[in-house]
């Protein structure tokens, strides 16, 4: 946590926008419901910056490379502004490492929170028809199904989120030293 309120505010707003851009990328990769009101909000929030990039950078298969480029650009700009305010300078290679690490870190964070919401919803409101609950299910289910191929259900008890939480925690610990 930083003691400078300007940096804290800027970093919070930039990370929120990065979260929305990464969410759009995940929504496209998981083929989540495009007509979900939350999906529509994500599209509206990211289109102003994403559409010009999309004209220059085509998608590769199902992967929306323009969303990846936008996420990396947002993370790079966040790092550059924070270091500019603090008066630090880095080499080009360090910017690349911090940008990639920060983007992956926030992607892992997004999945962590989506899974946490998914687990809580499975206890409180299983089978809920709320647009948010449906979107969380669409985002997390592909990941759960990959883990279930290795670790089967235990009589109705799905323990796949535990292993994914562990994997995310370990990955975040490796990446954390490179996140600004």
Secondary structure, 3 states (H helix, E strand, C coil): CCCCHHHHHHHHHHHHHHHHHHHHHHHHHCCCCCCCHHHHHHHHHHHHHHHHHHHHCCCECCECHHHHHHHHHHHHHHHHHHHHHHCCCCCHHHHHHHHHHHHHHHHHHHHHHHHHHHHHHHHHCCCCCCHHHHHHHHHHHHHHHHHHCCCCCECCECCHHHHHHHHHHHHHHHHHCCCC
